[in-house]
Amino acid sequence: MATDIVSQLADSLAKAGVEEGELSYKGQGRKLDDSKSVEEIVKEIKDFEGLQALRLEGNTVGVEATKAIAKALETKSQFKRCFWSDMFTGRLRSEIPPALNSLGDALMLAGAKLTVLDLSDNAFGPDGVKGIEQLLKSPACYTLQELRLNNCGMGIGGGKILATSLIECHKKSSGEGPPLSLKVFVAGRNRLENDGATALAQSFQLMGSLEEIHMPQNGINHPGVTALAKAVQHNPNLRTLNLNDNTFTEEGAIAMAKALKDLRSIQVINFGDCLVRPVGATAIAETVSEGLPILKELNLSFGEITEEAALAVAHAVTNKNQLEKLDLNGNYLGEDGCKALKDFMKGMNMAELLASLSDDEGEPGDEDEDDDDDDDEEEEDDVEEEEVEEEEEEEEDEEEEQDENTGSKFSTPPSAPRPPDVSSFLSFPSPDKLLKLGAKRATLIEQQVDVADARKTAEAFLKIASVYTEDNNEVKNAVLESVDALLKKAFSTNSFQGYNFVSSLLVLLGLIKSEDKVKPVLVVAGHLQALEHAVHQDYFPKESVAVLEAFMSRHNKSLESSGSSRHKLQFTLQRARTES
């Protein structure tokens, strides 16, 4: 009987995911402000012989509490795995770098040899990357295999600091033994853009050891994608490449297709929502047909791909006996194209591998094609200066590669100064871009957006609001000033339909479904904080307040990550309704 109980307990622990040498406080929602609040945790850390991993996800840890925990880690020489995502909720951004410095100093003092460093979902920005800079360059990270920094708001500056740190770590580790051989890199939702991605691509190329790269939703277009493609070629063991929701266009897609040709270990490719278009999809299809023998998943959804290109992709996967999923949803196939694709996959006994086509955009009409041409022209204008800069950087890269064997450093390409550009900001919003628009930013944005169109006004509002932050008054004021100017002009325009604006806003936030199959944005706290400000203003129609309140009070997954901001908005809406 006793043996059975022990066996059951062991099974329970195994199911709970408790690993050897791991101490976990995951998801306990503790508010740890000072050393007194972590006395129990500190004692358990000190008493844990052979501690290898510490989980602090889902708690909120202040500077003093972090220092106490760090002190307890100073003697843990066997420590390997840091699971520290989502541990600074509600903290000022200025608190995070010193907290990370304390933890890093402790691990270096302990002589730890890290294999996993997970700091995802901590909105620490570029300064947070500075908080782990010394740790990343130290012997504690020579053995690092997984680096997870998803949704940290690093920006271009943080991406460059991170790239430089990884390059230095590789150089120093190579001089003392086995070089840094990172296997997993995760940095989605960080606004890295082209310069940040290009800098990181240099570190990827240098290491050559990556098996997984996850960099979705970073505002990267074809110059950055091309740099990543070049780096991918130097990582022969790459298994997963996730660049979802960046903007390849044909040029980036072709570069990536060429880069993947010689890689034999690729299992998962996610280029969904990357605007690969028919030419890019056909190039990728050619690569899939000729190589990638163990491909399991291919996602080319929402890429403006037409029927002919989609069928080329389908033909390409017919010899992939390990394929588990092909996703071509949300493209320009039309009813006949969807049927042709389904019939083809069915004829190849692969129908169950084709993802739903429920969000197909229909066949592109002449009007859509004109819009595409306009988009191409705007995109070419936006990146014209980047292309010139890229050519200069490539020449520098070639010189650096020639000197690589003599220990020459990889340089992080500098950002060329660019004039303020509202369209660039609205395409890939960032706090820095908003500030660079200068004192007339509100007027410039107001002039750029067609406020007669409620949908476009709602989209612009959310893009401006996405860079809102409570931690930086300059950015905060710039956002609110711009929002006020935009909405005041919109609501004072006779042809503007306020009800349509609110409806569009709810659709884009994922709170109601649209017959037009509009893809919702990824809701961030700034959206709700800026909306809370707007409903206070005289220009905001009182009749819309009740509508917003009704939908904000409903349970919806899209709002789960913005709990406190949602509650504040609900309270404001309720008060505004009762006051009206």
C-alpha positions as CSV (number, residue, x, y, z in Angstrom):
1,M,0.0,0.0,0.0
2,A,2.8,2.4,1.0
3,T,4.6,1.6,-2.3
4,D,1.4,2.4,-4.3
5,I,1.0,5.8,-2.5
6,V,4.7,6.7,-3.3
7,S,4.2,5.7,-6.9
8,Q,1.0,7.8,-7.2
9,L,2.8,10.8,-5.7
10,A,5.7,10.4,-8.1
11,D,3.2,10.3,-11.0
12,S,1.5,13.4,-9.8
13,L,4.8,15.3,-9.5
14,A,5.7,14.2,-13.0
15,K,2.4,15.4,-14.4
16,A,2.8,18.7,-12.6
17,G,6.0,19.3,-14.6
18,V,8.4,19.4,-11.6
19,E,11.9,18.8,-12.9
20,E,14.9,17.6,-11.0
21,G,16.5,20.4,-8.9
22,E,13.6,22.8,-9.6
23,L,12.0,25.1,-7.1
24,S,8.7,26.6,-8.4
25,Y,6.5,29.5,-7.4
26,K,4.9,29.7,-10.8
27,G,1.6,31.4,-11.2
28,Q,1.1,32.1,-7.5
29,G,0.3,35.7,-8.0
30,R,2.5,36.8,-5.1
31,K,3.2,40.5,-4.5
32,L,6.8,40.5,-3.3
33,D,7.9,44.1,-2.5
34,D,10.6,43.8,0.1
35,S,13.0,41.3,1.8
36,K,10.4,40.4,4.5
37,S,7.9,39.3,1.8
38,V,10.4,36.8,0.4
39,E,11.7,35.3,3.7
40,E,10.1,32.0,3.0
41,I,11.4,31.9,-0.6
42,V,14.9,32.8,0.5
43,K,14.9,30.1,3.1
44,E,13.7,27.5,0.7
45,I,16.4,28.5,-1.9
46,K,19.1,28.3,0.7
47,D,18.0,25.0,2.0
48,F,17.6,23.4,-1.5
49,E,20.7,21.4,-2.1
50,G,21.7,21.1,-5.7
51,L,19.2,23.8,-6.9
52,Q,19.2,24.0,-10.7
53,A,16.1,25.9,-11.6
54,L,13.9,28.6,-10.1
55,R,10.5,29.5,-11.4
56,L,9.1,33.0,-10.5
57,E,6.6,33.4,-13.4
58,G,3.3,35.0,-12.7
59,N,4.4,36.9,-9.6
60,T,5.4,40.6,-9.1
61,V,8.8,41.1,-7.6
62,G,10.2,44.5,-6.4
63,V,13.8,45.6,-6.3
64,E,14.4,44.9,-2.6
65,A,12.7,41.5,-2.8
66,T,14.9,40.6,-5.9
67,K,18.0,41.6,-4.0
68,A,17.1,39.2,-1.2
69,I,16.5,36.3,-3.7
70,A,19.7,37.1,-5.5
71,K,21.7,37.0,-2.2
72,A,20.3,33.4,-1.7
73,L,21.4,32.4,-5.2
74,E,25.0,33.5,-4.7
75,T,26.0,30.0,-3.4
76,K,24.1,27.9,-5.9
77,S,26.9,26.8,-8.3
78,Q,24.8,24.1,-9.9
79,F,22.1,26.6,-11.0
80,K,21.2,26.3,-14.7
81,R,17.7,27.4,-15.6
82,C,16.0,30.8,-15.0
83,F,12.3,30.8,-15.6
84,W,11.6,34.5,-14.9
85,S,8.9,35.5,-17.4
86,D,6.1,37.8,-16.3
87,M,7.6,38.6,-12.9
88,F,7.5,42.4,-12.9
89,T,3.8,43.1,-13.5
90,G,2.8,46.5,-12.2
91,R,6.4,47.6,-11.5
92,L,7.9,50.8,-12.9
93,R,10.2,50.2,-15.8
94,S,13.0,51.9,-13.9
95,E,12.8,49.2,-11.2
96,I,13.5,46.3,-13.6
97,P,17.1,47.0,-14.7
98,P,18.5,47.1,-11.1
99,A,16.5,44.0,-10.2
100,L,17.9,42.1,-13.2
101,N,21.4,43.4,-12.4
102,S,21.1,41.9,-8.9
103,L,20.1,38.5,-10.2
104,G,22.8,38.5,-12.8
105,D,25.5,39.5,-10.3
106,A,24.4,36.7,-8.1
107,L,24.6,34.1,-10.8
108,M,28.0,35.3,-11.9
109,L,29.3,35.2,-8.3
110,A,27.9,31.7,-7.8
111,G,29.7,30.4,-10.9
112,A,26.5,29.2,-12.4
113,K,26.4,27.7,-15.9
114,L,23.1,28.7,-17.4
115,T,21.3,26.7,-20.1
116,V,17.9,28.5,-20.0
117,L,17.2,32.2,-19.5
118,D,13.5,33.1,-19.9
119,L,12.5,36.8,-19.3
120,S,9.5,36.9,-21.6
121,D,6.5,39.1,-21.0
122,N,8.5,41.6,-18.9
123,A,8.0,45.0,-20.6
124,F,11.5,46.3,-19.7
125,G,12.5,48.0,-23.0
126,P,16.1,48.7,-24.1
127,D,17.1,49.5,-20.4
128,G,16.0,46.0,-19.4
129,V,18.4,44.5,-22.0
130,K,21.2,46.6,-20.4
131,G,20.2,45.0,-17.1
132,I,21.2,41.6,-18.4
133,E,24.1,42.8,-20.6
134,Q,26.9,41.9,-18.2
135,L,25.3,38.5,-17.5
136,L,25.1,37.7,-21.2
137,K,28.8,38.5,-21.7
138,S,29.9,36.5,-18.7
139,P,31.0,32.9,-18.3
140,A,27.6,32.1,-16.7
141,C,26.2,32.3,-20.3
142,Y,28.9,30.5,-22.2
143,T,26.7,27.4,-21.9
144,L,23.4,29.1,-22.7
145,Q,21.1,27.0,-25.0
146,E,17.8,28.8,-24.7
147,L,17.2,32.6,-24.7
148,R,13.6,33.6,-24.4
149,L,12.8,37.4,-24.5
150,N,9.3,37.4,-26.0
151,N,7.2,40.5,-25.7
152,C,9.7,42.6,-23.8
153,G,9.5,45.8,-25.8
154,M,13.3,45.8,-26.6
155,G,13.0,48.0,-29.7
156,I,15.8,48.6,-32.1
157,G,18.2,49.8,-29.4
158,G,17.6,46.7,-27.2
159,G,18.0,44.4,-30.2
160,K,21.4,46.0,-31.0
161,I,22.6,45.7,-27.3
162,L,21.5,42.1,-27.3
163,A,23.3,41.3,-30.5
164,T,26.5,42.9,-29.3
165,S,26.3,40.9,-26.1
166,L,25.8,37.6,-27.8
167,I,28.7,38.3,-30.2
168,E,31.0,39.2,-27.3
169,C,29.9,36.1,-25.4
170,H,30.7,33.9,-28.4
171,K,34.1,35.5,-28.8
172,K,35.1,35.2,-25.1
173,S,33.8,31.7,-24.8
174,S,35.6,30.6,-27.9
175,G,38.9,31.8,-26.3
176,E,38.3,29.8,-23.2
177,G,36.7,26.6,-24.5
178,P,33.6,25.6,-26.4
179,P,31.9,28.6,-28.0
180,L,28.5,29.8,-27.2
181,S,26.1,27.5,-29.0
182,L,22.6,28.9,-28.6
183,K,19.9,26.6,-29.8
184,V,16.6,28.4,-29.1
185,F,16.1,32.1,-29.6
186,V,12.7,33.7,-29.0
187,A,12.0,37.4,-29.4
188,G,8.5,38.0,-30.8
189,R,6.6,41.3,-30.3
190,N,9.7,43.5,-29.6
191,R,9.5,46.1,-32.4
192,L,13.0,45.2,-33.5
193,E,12.4,46.5,-37.1
194,N,15.1,46.2,-39.8
195,D,18.0,47.5,-37.8
196,G,17.4,45.3,-34.7
197,A,16.8,42.2,-36.9
198,T,19.9,42.9,-38.9
199,A,22.1,43.3,-35.8
200,L,20.7,40.0,-34.4
201,A,21.2,38.3,-37.8
202,Q,25.0,38.9,-37.4
203,S,25.0,37.1,-34.1
204,F,23.0,34.2,-35.5
205,Q,25.4,33.9,-38.4
206,L,28.4,33.9,-36.0
207,M,27.0,31.2,-33.7
208,G,25.7,28.9,-36.4
209,S,24.1,26.7,-33.8
210,L,20.4,27.7,-33.7
211,E,17.7,25.1,-34.0
212,E,14.7,27.4,-33.3
213,I,14.2,31.1,-34.2
214,H,11.0,32.8,-33.2
215,M,10.7,36.5,-34.1
216,P,7.0,37.1,-35.0
217,Q,5.4,40.6,-35.1
218,N,8.6,42.8,-35.1
219,G,7.9,45.3,-37.9
220,I,10.6,43.7,-40.1
221,N,10.4,44.2,-43.8
222,H,12.6,42.9,-46.7
223,P,16.0,44.4,-45.7
224,G,15.7,42.8,-42.3
225,V,14.3,39.6,-43.7
226,T,17.1,39.4,-46.2
227,A,19.7,39.8,-43.4
228,L,18.0,37.0,-41.4
229,A,18.0,34.8,-44.6
230,K,21.7,35.2,-44.9
231,A,22.1,34.2,-41.2
232,V,19.8,31.2,-41.6
233,Q,22.1,29.7,-44.2
234,H,24.8,29.4,-41.5
235,N,22.6,27.4,-39.1
236,P,22.4,24.0,-40.7
237,N,20.5,22.4,-37.7
238,L,17.6,24.9,-37.8
239,R,14.3,23.1,-37.2
240,T,11.8,25.9,-36.6
241,L,11.7,29.3,-38.3
242,N,8.8,31.5,-37.1
243,L,8.7,35.0,-38.6
244,N,4.9,35.4,-38.5
245,D,3.4,38.9,-39.0
246,N,6.4,40.6,-40.5
247,T,6.4,42.1,-44.1
248,F,8.5,40.0,-46.5
249,T,7.1,41.1,-49.9
250,E,8.4,39.3,-52.9
251,E,12.0,40.4,-52.3
252,G,12.3,39.1,-48.8
253,A,10.4,35.9,-49.6
254,I,12.7,35.1,-52.5
255,A,15.8,35.7,-50.3
256,M,14.4,33.4,-47.6
257,A,13.5,30.7,-50.2
258,K,17.0,30.7,-51.5
259,A,18.4,30.5,-47.9
260,L,16.3,27.5,-47.0
261,K,17.4,25.4,-50.0
262,D,20.4,23.8,-48.4
263,L,18.8,23.3,-44.9
264,R,17.9,19.6,-44.3
265,S,16.6,19.8,-40.7
266,I,13.7,22.3,-41.1
267,Q,10.5,21.0,-39.7
268,V,8.3,24.1,-39.1
269,I,8.1,27.2,-41.3
270,N,5.7,29.9,-40.2
271,F,5.6,32.8,-42.7
272,G,1.9,33.5,-42.0
273,D,0.7,37.1,-42.4
274,C,4.0,38.0,-44.1
275,L,2.8,39.3,-47.4
276,V,4.9,36.8,-49.4
277,R,2.5,37.3,-52.5
278,P,2.4,34.9,-55.5
279,V,6.0,35.4,-56.6
280,G,7.3,34.8,-53.1
281,A,5.0,31.8,-52.5
282,T,6.2,30.2,-55.8
283,A,9.8,30.7,-54.8
284,I,9.1,29.0,-51.5
285,A,7.3,26.2,-53.3
286,E,10.3,25.6,-55.4
287,T,12.5,25.3,-52.3
288,V,10.0,23.0,-50.6
289,S,9.8,20.8,-53.7
290,E,13.6,20.4,-54.1
291,G,14.5,20.1,-50.4
292,L,13.3,20.2,-46.8
293,P,12.9,16.5,-46.6
294,I,11.4,16.3,-43.0
295,L,9.1,19.3,-43.3
296,K,6.1,19.0,-40.9
297,E,4.4,22.4,-41.0
298,L,4.2,25.2,-43.6
299,N,2.2,28.3,-42.9
300,L,1.8,30.8,-45.7
301,S,-1.6,32.2,-44.5
302,F,-2.7,35.8,-45.1
303,G,0.0,36.4,-47.7
304,E,-2.0,37.7,-50.7
305,I,-1.3,34.4,-52.5
306,T,-3.4,33.6,-55.6
307,E,-4.8,30.3,-56.8
308,E,-1.9,29.4,-59.1
309,A,0.7,30.1,-56.5
310,A,-1.3,28.2,-53.8
311,L,-1.5,25.1,-56.1
312,A,2.2,25.3,-56.7
313,V,2.8,25.2,-52.9
314,A,0.4,22.2,-52.7
315,H,2.2,20.4,-55.5
316,A,5.5,21.0,-53.6
317,V,4.4,19.3,-50.4
318,T,3.1,16.1,-52.0
319,N,6.4,14.3,-51.5
320,K,6.7,15.3,-47.8
321,N,5.7,12.2,-46.0
322,Q,6.2,13.8,-42.6
323,L,3.9,16.8,-43.3
324,E,1.3,17.4,-40.7
325,K,-0.2,20.8,-41.7
326,L,-0.3,23.1,-44.6
327,D,-1.9,26.5,-43.9
328,L,-3.0,28.7,-46.9
329,N,-5.9,30.4,-45.2
330,G,-6.7,34.1,-45.7
331,N,-5.3,34.4,-49.2
332,Y,-6.7,35.4,-52.6
333,L,-8.0,32.1,-53.8
334,G,-11.7,32.8,-54.4
335,E,-14.4,30.1,-54.3
336,D,-13.1,28.2,-57.3
337,G,-9.5,28.4,-56.1
338,C,-10.4,27.0,-52.7
339,K,-12.3,24.2,-54.3
340,A,-9.4,23.4,-56.6
341,L,-6.9,23.4,-53.7
342,K,-9.2,21.1,-51.6
343,D,-9.7,18.8,-54.6
344,F,-6.0,18.5,-55.2
345,M,-5.2,17.8,-51.6
346,K,-8.0,15.2,-51.5
347,G,-6.7,13.6,-54.6
348,M,-3.3,13.2,-53.0
349,N,-4.9,11.7,-49.9
350,M,-3.7,14.8,-47.9
351,A,-7.0,16.6,-47.4
352,E,-6.8,16.3,-43.6
353,L,-3.4,18.2,-43.6
354,L,-4.9,21.3,-45.2
355,A,-5.9,23.9,-42.7
356,S,-9.3,25.7,-42.9
357,L,-9.8,28.1,-45.8
358,S,-12.6,29.9,-44.0
359,D,-11.0,33.3,-44.1
360,D,-10.1,33.4,-47.8
361,E,-10.2,36.9,-49.1
362,G,-11.7,36.0,-52.5
363,E,-10.1,36.6,-55.9
364,P,-8.3,40.0,-56.2
365,G,-10.1,42.4,-58.4
366,D,-8.8,45.3,-60.4
367,E,-9.3,47.6,-57.5
368,D,-7.3,45.4,-55.2
369,E,-4.5,45.2,-57.7
370,D,-4.3,49.0,-57.9
371,D,-4.2,49.1,-54.1
372,D,-1.3,46.6,-54.1
373,D,0.6,48.8,-56.6
374,D,0.1,51.8,-54.4
375,D,1.3,49.8,-51.4
376,D,4.3,48.7,-53.3
377,E,5.1,52.3,-54.3
378,E,4.7,53.5,-50.7
379,E,6.9,50.6,-49.4
380,E,9.6,51.4,-51.9
381,D,9.6,55.0,-50.8
382,D,9.8,53.9,-47.1
383,V,12.8,51.7,-47.6
384,E,14.7,53.5,-50.4
385,E,17.1,55.0,-47.9
386,E,17.4,51.6,-46.1
387,E,18.5,49.9,-49.4
388,V,21.3,52.4,-49.9
389,E,22.4,51.9,-46.3
390,E,22.1,48.1,-46.7
391,E,24.5,48.1,-49.7
392,E,27.1,50.0,-47.6
393,E,26.6,47.6,-44.7
394,E,27.0,44.6,-47.0
395,E,30.3,45.9,-48.2
396,E,31.4,46.3,-44.6
397,D,30.1,42.8,-43.7
398,E,32.2,41.3,-46.6
399,E,35.3,43.0,-45.2
400,E,34.5,41.8,-41.7
401,E,33.9,38.2,-42.9
402,Q,37.3,38.2,-44.6
403,D,38.8,39.1,-41.2
404,E,36.7,36.7,-39.2
405,N,39.4,34.1,-38.7
406,T,41.7,36.8,-37.3
407,G,39.3,37.7,-34.6
408,S,37.7,40.8,-36.1
409,K,34.5,42.0,-34.4
410,F,31.1,42.0,-36.1
411,S,29.9,45.6,-36.1
412,T,26.3,46.5,-35.4
413,P,25.1,48.6,-38.3
414,P,24.1,52.2,-37.2
415,S,20.7,53.6,-38.0
416,A,20.9,56.3,-40.7
417,P,19.1,59.4,-39.7
418,R,15.8,59.7,-41.5
419,P,13.3,62.6,-41.7
420,P,10.1,62.4,-39.7
421,D,7.6,60.2,-41.6
422,V,4.0,59.8,-40.4
423,S,3.3,56.9,-42.9
424,S,6.4,55.1,-41.5
425,F,5.1,55.5,-37.9
426,L,1.6,54.3,-38.8
427,S,3.1,51.3,-40.6
428,F,5.4,50.2,-37.8
429,P,4.6,52.3,-34.7
430,S,7.3,52.9,-32.1
431,P,7.8,55.5,-29.3
432,D,11.0,56.7,-30.9
433,K,9.3,57.3,-34.3
434,L,6.4,59.2,-32.7
435,L,8.8,61.5,-30.8
436,K,10.9,62.2,-33.9
437,L,7.8,63.6,-35.6
438,G,8.4,66.6,-33.4
439,A,6.2,69.3,-31.9
440,K,3.8,69.2,-34.9
441,R,3.2,65.5,-34.7
442,A,-0.5,65.8,-33.8
443,T,-1.1,68.1,-36.9
444,L,0.9,65.8,-39.1
445,I,-1.0,62.7,-38.1
446,E,-4.3,64.6,-38.3
447,Q,-3.4,65.6,-41.9
448,Q,-2.3,62.0,-42.9
449,V,-5.4,60.2,-41.7
450,D,-8.7,60.3,-43.7
451,V,-11.0,61.0,-40.8
452,A,-14.1,60.8,-43.0
453,D,-13.4,57.0,-43.0
454,A,-14.4,55.6,-39.6
455,R,-12.5,52.4,-40.1
456,K,-9.2,54.1,-41.0
457,T,-9.6,56.5,-38.0
458,A,-10.0,53.5,-35.7
459,E,-7.0,51.8,-37.1
460,A,-4.9,55.0,-36.7
461,F,-6.1,55.4,-33.2
462,L,-5.0,51.9,-32.2
463,K,-1.6,52.3,-33.9
464,I,-0.9,55.5,-32.0
465,A,-2.2,54.0,-28.7
466,S,0.0,50.9,-29.1
467,V,3.1,52.9,-28.1
468,Y,1.5,54.4,-25.0
469,T,3.4,53.9,-21.7
470,E,3.0,55.1,-18.2
471,D,6.7,55.0,-17.6
472,N,7.7,57.7,-20.0
473,N,5.9,61.0,-19.7
474,E,7.2,62.4,-23.0
475,V,5.9,59.4,-24.9
476,K,2.6,59.3,-22.9
477,N,1.9,63.0,-23.6
478,A,2.8,62.6,-27.3
479,V,0.3,59.7,-27.6
480,L,-2.5,61.5,-25.8
481,E,-1.9,64.8,-27.7
482,S,-2.0,62.9,-31.0
483,V,-5.1,60.9,-30.1
484,D,-6.9,64.0,-29.0
485,A,-6.1,65.8,-32.2
486,L,-7.2,62.9,-34.4
487,L,-10.5,62.1,-32.6
488,K,-11.4,65.8,-32.1
489,K,-11.2,66.4,-35.8
490,A,-13.0,63.2,-36.6
491,F,-16.0,63.7,-34.3
492,S,-16.3,67.4,-35.5
493,T,-16.4,66.3,-39.2
494,N,-20.1,66.3,-40.4
495,S,-19.6,63.2,-42.5
496,F,-17.9,61.2,-39.7
497,Q,-20.1,58.4,-38.3
498,G,-19.3,57.9,-34.6
499,Y,-21.2,54.7,-34.4
500,N,-19.2,53.2,-37.2
501,F,-16.0,54.3,-35.5
502,V,-16.9,52.5,-32.3
503,S,-18.0,49.4,-34.2
504,S,-14.7,49.3,-36.1
505,L,-12.8,49.8,-32.8
506,L,-14.6,46.8,-31.3
507,V,-13.9,44.7,-34.4
508,L,-10.2,45.5,-34.4
509,L,-10.0,44.8,-30.7
510,G,-11.5,41.4,-31.3
511,L,-14.6,42.1,-29.3
512,I,-17.1,41.5,-32.1
513,K,-16.8,39.6,-35.4
514,S,-17.0,41.3,-38.7
515,E,-18.7,40.1,-41.9
516,D,-15.6,41.4,-43.7
517,K,-13.4,38.9,-41.9
518,V,-11.2,41.7,-40.4
519,K,-8.2,40.4,-38.6
520,P,-8.1,41.8,-35.0
521,V,-5.0,43.5,-33.6
522,L,-3.1,42.1,-30.7
523,V,-4.5,44.1,-27.8
524,V,-1.9,45.8,-25.5
525,A,-2.5,47.9,-22.4
526,G,-1.8,51.1,-24.3
527,H,-5.0,50.6,-26.4
528,L,-7.2,50.6,-23.3
529,Q,-5.3,53.3,-21.5
530,A,-5.6,55.7,-24.5
531,L,-9.3,54.8,-24.8
532,E,-9.8,55.5,-21.1
533,H,-8.3,59.0,-21.7
534,A,-10.4,59.6,-24.8
535,V,-13.8,58.8,-23.2
536,H,-13.1,61.5,-20.6
537,Q,-12.9,64.2,-23.3
538,D,-15.7,66.5,-24.4
539,Y,-15.3,65.4,-28.1
540,F,-16.2,61.8,-27.3
541,P,-19.9,61.1,-27.8
542,K,-21.7,60.0,-24.7
543,E,-24.0,57.7,-26.6
544,S,-20.9,55.5,-27.5
545,V,-19.9,55.1,-23.8
546,A,-22.7,52.6,-23.0
547,V,-21.8,50.6,-26.1
548,L,-18.2,50.4,-25.1
549,E,-19.1,49.5,-21.5
550,A,-21.3,46.6,-22.6
551,F,-18.5,45.0,-24.6
552,M,-15.7,45.7,-22.2
553,S,-17.6,43.9,-19.4
554,R,-17.9,40.7,-21.5
555,H,-15.4,37.8,-21.1
556,N,-13.1,37.9,-24.0
557,K,-9.7,36.3,-24.5
558,S,-8.3,39.3,-26.4
559,L,-8.4,41.4,-23.2
560,E,-7.0,38.8,-20.8
561,S,-3.4,40.2,-21.1
562,S,-4.5,43.7,-20.1
563,G,-6.3,43.0,-16.9
564,S,-5.6,46.1,-14.8
565,S,-6.0,48.5,-17.8
566,R,-9.3,46.8,-18.7
567,H,-10.7,47.2,-15.1
568,K,-9.7,50.9,-15.1
569,L,-11.4,51.5,-18.4
570,Q,-14.5,49.7,-17.2
571,F,-14.7,51.9,-14.1
572,T,-14.2,55.1,-16.2
573,L,-16.9,54.0,-18.7
574,Q,-19.3,53.3,-15.9
575,R,-18.6,56.6,-14.2
576,A,-18.9,58.5,-17.6
577,R,-22.3,56.8,-18.3
578,T,-23.7,57.7,-14.9
579,E,-22.5,61.3,-15.1
580,S,-24.1,61.8,-18.6
